[in-house]
Structures are given as C-alpha cells and as structure tokens.
Amino acid sequence: MQDFFALHHAKIERIFEIILPLTTWFIITMPVWLSFFHPAVVAYFVLTFDIYFLYKSLTTTFFSTFSYFKIKKLSQINWSKKAKSLKNYPHVYHAVIITNYKESVSKVRHTLEMLCKQDFPHQRILIFLAMEEREGQEAQKRAQNLENEFKNKFRLITSTFHPRLPGEVIGKASNSTWTAKIISRVIREKGIDPDFVTLTSCDADSLMPVKYFSYLTFLFLTDNDRYFHFYWAPVLLYSNFWEIPLAIRLQATISSIVRLASLSRPDNLIQISTYSLSLRMIEKIGYWDTDIIPEDWHVFLQAFFTFGDKVKTLPIYLIISRDAVNSTSLFRTFKSRYEQEKRWAWGVTDVPYALYKLFTSSDISFLSRLYRVLYVVETHLFWPTSFFILTLGASIPALINPVFGRTALGHNLPRMSGFILTITTLFLIVLIIIDAKSRPKRPEGYSVAKTPLLLFQWILLPLVSFFFSSLPALEAHTRLLLGKRLEYKVTEKI
C-alpha cells in the first residue's frame, strides 16, 4: 500500500483534500434536499446532533471548571524550589522562539518584560526573535532596539531573519523552522547539552506566567518520555479583554473557555499557539513542515506519525495570556477577527495529511492512528457545521415537506430540539462564572455602568458564533474543496 500511495501521491492527497469539505457541505445541505424524500431520517439526524452538542457542552463545562480549580491549586506551588531539588536542574536550558512580523516594538517588549520576570535563572534562557527578511529595514530596526534593551537580561538574545525559500508557505511554521535550525547550531557552539534543552514556540503577544519555566523544568526532568512530549499551558485571550468590542470579547471568551476545558483531557490534548517541547524531538522530526500555515496541531501529528503512542501533550496548569483581535475601527476589527478564525480553520489541511499517514504509517498501530485521525476529523467537521444544524436543522423538514410536519415526529421535532438546546444554555451559567473568575479585574477606567453588558453579550452568542466561527470555517473548507490555497495574513492587534 505504501508503494501505491507513493506512486500516486498527488492524486491521493487531492482526494483526501476533497473528502472532508465535501462532507461538511453534505451535512449542512442534507436537511434541505433529504427532507423531500426521507424527512424522518433528517429528524433523527438533527436530534442525534443535538444530543451530541449537549454532551460537548456538558464536558466543556465540567472540564473547564476542573481546570480552573486545578490551576488555582497548582499555581500556588513553588515550582522553582521543586525543580532545584532535581539532579539535572543545573543542566536545563530553555530556548524561546518569538515569531513576529510587522509587530510593534511595544508589543514584543511587553512579552520580553514578562520573560524577564521568570523565576528560572535568566542565564539559562536564550531568546531568538524570529523576524521575516521580507519585512526589510523595519524588522532590522525593531530587532536591534530590542536586542540593545534586553542584552543583559538573558544568556542570549539575538535575531534571525527568515528569507523566502522555494516551496515554503509564508507563516509561523517556516519561520520557526529557519530559527530552530539556527538554535540547534548555537546550542552546540555554546557547549550546551542538547539533551537538556527545551524549545518554546512563543507568539509575539504571549505573556508567560512567572513560574512557567520552573514548572516546565520540573515536568521535563521528571518525565521519562521527555523526548516525545509537548508541554502546554492554556493560552487565554484576556490581555486586552476590557479594550475590545463586545462581539470580539464574547468570541475570545468562548475560545478561552474551550482551551481551558481541553487542558484536563490529556488523552485528546493537542497544544495550541504557544507551547514547549524538547530540542531533541523537533530535530528528530525534521523541524516544522514549511509548506503549511497552522503549525501547532500539524507538528503534533508530525511527531505522532514518527514516534507513535509515546507522543502526547502534557498540561501545564498555569495561564498564558494573549491579546484578542483589536484594530483601529470596528469594521477593521471584525474583518481581522474573521480572517484570524479562517486561518485557524485552515487547520483542516491537517486532515488530508493525517489521512495519508493513516494508510502509510504501518509501523504504528492502526487503531492508534485511527483514533488520532478521527479526533482531528471530528474537530474540523463540527466547527463549520454546528451552527447550521443547531439553529436551522429542526425547522427545515416541516417547511420542505408539509406532510411530514403533520406527523407526530414532524410536529414535535422543533420542541424536542429546543428542549435539548435549552438544557445546554443552563451550562452557560457555569461558563459565565468561570469567565468572571479567570479574566483580568475590571480596570478603574472601565465604567461600572457597562458591567451589565458582560451578561447581555451572551445573548449574541448565536450571531457571533455564525460570523466569527462557522462562516470563516466554512470558507476555509470551501477553499480547500476548490483547491484555492489560503494566504497568511497578520492579525491586527493594536
């Protein structure tokens, strides 16, 4: 089979690219065309989907609550003291890649200032500002300013300038690979043992908690499979919570809560945005693939299909804070948020990659491969389809087929669906409380009179979910279906 797939690689890959987007459109349109012939099938499908959504809502509520309390408990531990008690503590070094393109000096400076507050020895932290050569003099100037300002704060702070190379796709992955290869060389030039080096992929606005590298050091040194694991703390979009428009704030809140929930599900946990791993592992898998845009899940799949079941993402029960989208006008903010979600949803390109590996990685158990692939497929299938089935699915059969509407099932379908969805809205109460406890405190300049808006915003959830989640995800799927590749666009964050 491997020989057959290798011989017809391009054609098979294109078939795999079509399968999931086609399934997405099949599910979304099914209530319309199938209601003419088999409305009962549509009704049972809608009810099954509603129950599935109820299960997803229940588990998200439970695990986000569990994660919240575990973070409160574990964030109080003196991880520095625990790490120092370990035998190889003096040998551990942390290299940090801060990818940035057209970012402001002030934003990257804030990230570096938080790194300066780490309770891990700064002389064993190496900072690499990963610039893009195509940005020109602005990148050179920004890099020089930041290097001069922080040159005495770490063991090393230097800049790399990623050139445009044939076959590469512009984005974080190709930039990270260019920089990581330089890190591999620098580590050895400085006589540092690469077996005790972690690599952290950090976005330009990722604010690392003070105990992050001490906690990471403890996990790394006590982990027997440290060369097969990723380490991840939930990245919550709360840094500019009180400055962003209501709709963006709501979307940022939902994204943050979902990430919080995923932290306590280690069997399904895959890192997002900012994460750490051993230098050894990234070298063994050949660094990040440079022909993709969303790199976080993809690099996990790269590692999994190289090493098998040993590859996991281990949770770090601390919070990394990032900015939500914000621009110079409401329209530009909405547009940028839409583009950001579309770029995230372009992770659907991981599906054809995973399907190809499913049939060609014969040295890994088929059931293990299938489990990972199905999880990736489920996530990307639920993303664009959920809004349409949950909001419109129960009403369509009776509208398309009035005869069915006069049957007991047709008459009761909207009521049964509505009842199930009403139960899910009760979980919002818990999520609202978790959100209130997790986000930054209200600044003095924020009017108390606006506080009720924090409750009112949840009424807009269906609308916000459509425009800033389902619709951009559907566009990403449609682009893949039609073979129109997505171009990387920088998210505006003032």
MOGI-V857711 format. One record per residue. PSI is psi in whole degrees, -180 to 180 (999 if undefined). Layout:
# MOGI-V857711
psi: {PSI,PSI}
This chain:
# MOGI-V857711
psi: {-39,-40,-40,-45,-39,-37,-34,37,-52,-45,-43,-41,-40,-38,-44,-32,-30,-32,-54,-47,-37,-40,-39,-50,-33,-47,-43,-41,-14,-44,-26,-59,-29,-21,-22,-34,-44,68,-30,-37,-42,-43,-46,-34,-45,-45,-39,-42,-39,-43,-39,-42,-37,-44,-44,-41,-43,-48,-37,-43,-46,-50,-31,-38,-45,-45,-41,-49,-33,-38,-43,-39,-51,-23,-14,-12,143,85,-29,-45,-43,-39,-40,-23,-8,147,-48,16,-45,-15,-11,132,150,120,135,123,116,96,131,138,118,32,154,153,-40,-37,-47,-36,-42,-40,-43,-36,-39,-36,-30,-19,0,142,12,145,123,-23,-3,25,128,127,130,112,108,97,168,127,-33,-15,-19,-144,-29,-42,-41,-45,-45,-43,-45,-43,-46,-38,-44,-39,-33,16,-24,10,-22,171,-38,138,121,172,147,151,103,120,164,121,146,138,-6,154,134,133,-173,-36,-51,-38,-44,-40,-44,-46,-41,-36,-37,-40,-43,-41,-45,-42,-45,-35,-32,3,22,136,113,-18,-19,30,128,154,125,122,113,129,161,-23,17,118,108,133,153,-36,6,-54,-26,-45,-47,-41,-44,-47,-44,-46,-24,5,113,-23,40,-23,8,8,147,158,131,132,143,133,105,138,64,-2,-41,33,-42,2,-15,158,156,-46,-40,-37,-41,-45,-39,-38,-47,-46,-41,-42,-40,-41,-39,-42,-39,-23,-35,19,72,-27,-29,-1,124,133,154,135,-78,125,169,157,170,147,-36,-44,-44,-32,-41,-29,3,26,-170,141,139,6,23,165,-67,119,-16,-53,-35,-42,-31,-46,-38,-48,-43,-45,-2,-44,-13,-147,-19,-25,121,164,121,138,142,116,64,170,126,133,138,166,143,167,136,133,-167,-13,163,-42,-46,-35,-47,-42,-43,-39,-40,-46,-37,-45,-37,-39,-41,-44,-18,-8,-10,-21,-14,-23,-52,-35,-47,-39,-41,-45,-29,-39,-5,-13,71,-15,-3,140,134,-41,-39,-44,-45,-41,-47,-43,-43,-36,-42,-43,-47,-46,-47,-21,-38,-34,-58,-17,-27,-45,-47,-43,-40,-36,-32,-23,-41,-21,-25,-45,-44,-32,-42,-36,85,-30,-42,-34,-21,-2,164,-43,-44,-39,-38,-11,-52,-35,-46,-42,-44,-39,-44,-44,-30,-39,-40,-31,-22,-29,-21,-30,-44,-43,-37,-40,-44,-42,-47,-34,-28,-34,164,154,151,125,158,-32,-7,119,132,-28,-22,-9,-40,-23,-26,-25,-39,-32,-28,-21,-29,2,-47,-42,-45,-40,-36,-54,-28,13,-70,-45,-50,-34,-39,-38,-42,-44,-42,-39,-44,-40,-41,-3,21,106,151,138,140,131,135,135,129,127,98,999}
